[in-house]
Every structure is written in C-alpha cells, then in structure tokens.
Amino acid sequence: MREKKVEQYDVVVIGGGAAGMTAAIYAGRARLSTLIIEQALVGGLATNTNEIENYPGFPEGVTGKGLMELFHQQAKKFDVKFKLTDVRKVELEGEIKKVETFRNIYEAKVVIIASGGRPRVTGADKEEDYLGKGIAFCATCDAAANTGKTVVVIGSGDAAIEEGIFLTKFANKVVVSIIHDEGKMDCNEIAKAAALANSKMEFQWNTVVDHFEGDEELKTVVLKNLKTEALIPIDCHTCFEFIGYIPNTDIFKGLIDITNKGYIVTNENMETNVEGVYAVGDVRDRYLRQVATCVGDGATAGVGAEKYIAESEAFVSHVMKEDKPGVAYVFNAIEADQRELLSEIEKMELDYKDQYYFSKIDVYKSKGLANRLGVKEYPAVAIIKDGKVDCIITENISKESLLKALK
Amino acid sequence: MKEVTIDCLGEACPVPLIKAENALKEIEVGDLLIVQIDHSCAMKNVPEWARKNGHNVEIEEVDDGEWEVVIEKV
C-alpha cells in the first residue's frame, strides 16, 4: 500500500455543489483554511439544470453551470482549495476528524457534509446502456430537445406528474408509467387533476419498466403490466425517470444520525449529532431542495464552523487550564439574578486570582462552551482541576461553597 | 512503484483519453499515471473511463484551467 499523505485543514467540506461551496465561502472568508472534496464536477446537481429562473439576483435567468461557476470563482477568491476525488472513509468523532481519499488523509477540526444525492434508477435491463443517451432525470434540462416527440415518464410522485405536465408544452405525447391501480397517484391532488385533464398525457396503470431497447440511443421503453404480465413497448425519444432521490450517505452510515430514507438529521444550525460535524444541502433531511435553500444551509454551517473552532480554541486555552484549579461561571446575561451573581464571582476573582483562575461564560450568544463543560442549566459553576471538570455546582453558588469545592 | 506523467496540455478530446488508455497498458498494478490536461472535456471523460474500469482517480487543479488526473492502476 502506498503511504497516504496527511494534510491539515480547519474545515473539510465533502461535496462541491451549491451548499458545500457556500459553506466554504463563509469559512474561507472567516480565514479558516478550507478544502472542498468533490467526486465529479464542481457545481453538483445544479449543473444539470439548463435554466435557473428562480434564483434571486438573476432576473434574466442563469444556467446552472454558469451560476455554479460563479460560486466556484467566489470560493477560490477566499482561498478555498478544491480536490476532485471521491471520499473513501471518514472518522468523525473527537477533536480532529479524518477524511480519507485514495491518496490522502485530510485532518480537520470541522467536517461539513454536502454530498448531495443522485436520482434513483429503475434497475431494469439495459438501463445502464442508455443513461444520458435517452434516459434522463431533468425535464427542465431536456424538454426542449423533445419538441414534437413522444416521451415516457416513469413515476407518479409530485416530480413525475408536475414535470410530465411541463413536458406536454414541448412533446406531442407524454406516456406516464404508474405502478398503482388506475386513478391512484402519489402526487398532490392539484397536479393529479391537471394531469388527468391534459389531453397530451396518456397513462399506463399497473406498469413498471421491463427493459430498454435501442441501438446507440434509446428507441423503445418496454413496460410490463404487473397484473396481466403483458409487455407494452412504447417508442419514444426520451424516457424521464422520476422515482425518487438517493442521498449519498453510504460512507456515513453508523457514524451519524441518518433517517430511514438515508438523509442526514440536523438541527436548524445544521449541526449533526456529532460535535463539529455539519450537514447541508440535498443530503439533509429537509422540506425543499433548491439552490436557494442550499445557500442558506451553507451560510449557517460556515458560520457555525467558525464559531465552533473559535470555541474549541478558547476552551483549551482559557477554560481548561492545568496549572491551577479553575472556576468556570456559566450564566445567561439577560437574567438579572445571574448578572448579580456574576459580580459576586468577580469580587471573589480579585481576592483569589493568584490561587485559582476564573472564566465567565455567557450562554446568551452560544451554548457551545457550556455544552463542552457538560453544563445544562444556568447559572452553574464548573470546578476544573488538572484540566478536567471536577464537579458542577448549580445550587447555593457562593464564595463559601466554591472555596469548599476547590479544596 | 513508479509514476508516469503524460503531457496532454493543449490537446482536445479524444486525444488525452487515447493517450491515457495506451499509457495505462504500459504500467503495472499499483503504479500511478498522471495525465496533464487543460481541456475541460478531458476532465470528464478521462476520469469517467478510469473509474468505470475500476481504477482509483483523483483530479488536482494545478492552475486555473489546468488539471492533473491522477490514476492508480488497480
């Protein structure tokens, strides 16, 4: 085995789509050394979209590729490094996290997961031969090329039916293959009613794809009726598959909380259940997946990463000193009684600053340091001995009780 | 383990891919082939071909619009 080269970064972002690049722009601008690892092309899924008309700031619309190129340039401006390869393995626990590619191990204080997802495929015979050669996943991208043609749509969810309706603006006929009994669709009722009323749409109920046929390009989709077993060949120019989306989370399984559909669970600050690990964009369990929402996620995680790293440094250098015992007063500055207690502690600090060191932690802005100390309610005092939390006092905080605990 | 570098700067598709295919035949398993390219089309088809054949691939951006595709023969 070739020895892997080890490199250190403050932040490693896995995935170079809209969310990952935004997180990196924020981290880079905060002067954190930042690396993005992208397995294919920078820009992610947005680059598959020909025209993005609803991303604010571009009233004339913009191509997905063009927009992502601007993100890329902006990230580079803040000295973000890009590495184009796939991540093989991660270690997320602890202060220093590891992200492994085939040639390198990147050590990072913060890992931001922005690995996105990919469209689900049917798995039918010969499908692989026609991916990108007649089998497509984005109506917006490929609709115009089907003007006047027949297309097949697989699926009956919101995406399938809404995109199917969109396709009727271009195609002559849109044949929709639906796995359910006649009249049943997975999409919303409005889309369903519109689809059933659309004269260009035709429905093949109780069907799935049996196999694909063609030469260089796809020519025929052969459907199979699940009830009658009958094969139904449909000649078409393009077959659009809208049967769901698979998040790229295989390498994170068992390491962080993931939903049963494979999406990563975060709180509103994009924090996963592992400290210092964030998830953003399409890979996250969330309501809407758009460039605009990815940008919001990325900004939140980028700022979170900066705060987390600053706190880690403060924690080690100011709170957890080893040379003498310490008093860490954790309080909320908007509570009057907790502010009063603060002045008591400060008085005590004047008298005892040679014997003990004192740190005051306000949780109003961030609970990060309090969490590291294991303090959940405020006010509280953590007594630190030999660089470790010795005990936490939450009741009867007074000079006497603290001195007793420090003994 | 050796490292072979091929210069495909200024060459458009499919030249880098053909050169890479030929060069990979000449090296042993575990060796590295480094393909220098500056056409973005090669950035797609060279790694795609290499990954499809099971090799390890990494792309490094050397300069603006200039890349090295690193392929480890498997």
HADDOCK unambig.tbl for C-alpha pairs under 7 A between the chains (distance, minus, plus):
assign (segid A and resid 83 and name CA) (segid B and resid 59 and name CA) 6.48 0.50 0.50
assign (segid A and resid 83 and name CA) (segid B and resid 60 and name CA) 5.74 0.50 0.50
assign (segid A and resid 84 and name CA) (segid B and resid 58 and name CA) 5.78 0.50 0.50
assign (segid A and resid 84 and name CA) (segid B and resid 59 and name CA) 4.66 0.50 0.50
assign (segid A and resid 84 and name CA) (segid B and resid 60 and name CA) 6.18 0.50 0.50
assign (segid A and resid 85 and name CA) (segid B and resid 57 and name CA) 6.43 0.50 0.50
assign (segid A and resid 85 and name CA) (segid B and resid 58 and name CA) 4.42 0.50 0.50
assign (segid A and resid 85 and name CA) (segid B and resid 59 and name CA) 6.00 0.50 0.50
assign (segid A and resid 102 and name CA) (segid B and resid 56 and name CA) 6.78 0.50 0.50
